[in-house]
């Protein structure tokens, strides 16, 4: 292949207005999963955890013993989505539903600020289950995220409710302090650094969701203490990164120890948000390293579930789920917000296109007519047609954010039609239903990444 200049031609592909221009957010299925109940004399809302094909009736969670009917994990994430929708659209119904969900989240907080996760069918709290015991981990991090978002968004319009949320968040500060007492301490595993001041010692995945909440809290007003939390946790997230565009493992942020998994691995989203808030470009650059080196390869070569970076080639392709797509797609949107680099905006559309058919089964995962998102792709031949809370909420979060970016929406309807390596270049070819083409290219020699469209894409293909 002849050496060519790496340029990006930002020409919007001409997909039909009926698809690229139509709304994609539909809360109907989330509404179906949501139930208003009474806890301690107050009306709150829960999100039923599972709904199975073909009737999509509610199903209890039993995978890890008797878990329950609904949990903070899902209610908090749903509240974040509804709050964002309210923030973008001023939709009063989204706000009403979010506040009911947040009421449930606050009911699940213990006196010491930590959280339980599940409730049983009689609406009592599951206090002993291994996915529900009082702790400061996954469900607490998501609770902080939702309550902090409410504090920021409602501080002016509903100060009394916002104050409740603020107090709830601040009750978690002693737990955060107990984690950060390890700040600066690291160990190593198989040569990879493990910062011990993240949740679960090296849990960068769960810490990223906590950081997203702390950023929301800090955006609501001056809080030197919380800004320090954000800075220290972000340093830990960045310490879990290895490689770059041309060096293995290509800028990936490990999830825990030497493992990377797609679900919940929101470090690019968190680091970009933190770097923007704190005016710390190094955190944004860390996010760019992952987007350029690793996210680009996932788009070019195909999705996977997980890998162990310490054992090169040890990867698992399936199961693939919406919770693996959202961190990447929304992380790329936050990178666009921070850098104004439109390649990230269009890569976000390509990432989210998994929901609309750009996947190994060529199956539409998220149905705009019903608001359902299928629970995943089980293997190379099997679609899981169930549609539970996590898949529904994560898909809705992705499309709620993308809805605001008209330049990204056409790329929701592209599919990967080819991938190849030529010399120092790795490339993925994406086309839409009209035959419009986009080519995502990595040059490992120059460490350049480009998204080519129109004539530039055609020329690149001819010269490969």
Secondary structure, 3 states (H helix, E strand, C coil): CCCCCCCCCCCCCCCCHHHHCCCCCCCHHHHHHEEEEEECCEEEEEEECEEECCCCEEECECCCCCCECEEHHHHHHHHHHHHHHHHHHCCHHHHHHHHHHHHHHHHCECCCCCECCEECCCCCECCCCCCCCCECCHHHHHHHHHHHHHHHHHCCCCHHHHHHHHHHHHCCHHHHHHHHCCCCCEEEECCEEEECCECCECCHHHHHHHHHHHHHHHHCCCCHHHHHHHHHHHHHHHHCEECCCCCCCCCEECCECCEEECCCCCHHHHHHHHHHHHCCHHHHHHHHHHHHHHHHHHHHHCCCCEEECCCCCCEECCCECHHHHHHHHHHHHHHHHHHCCHHHHHHHHHHHHHHHCCCCCCCCCECCCCCCECCEEEECCEEECCCCHHHHHHHHHHHHHHCCCHHHHHHHHCEEEEEEEECCEEEEEEECCCCCEEEEEEECCCCEEEEEEHHHHHHHHHHC
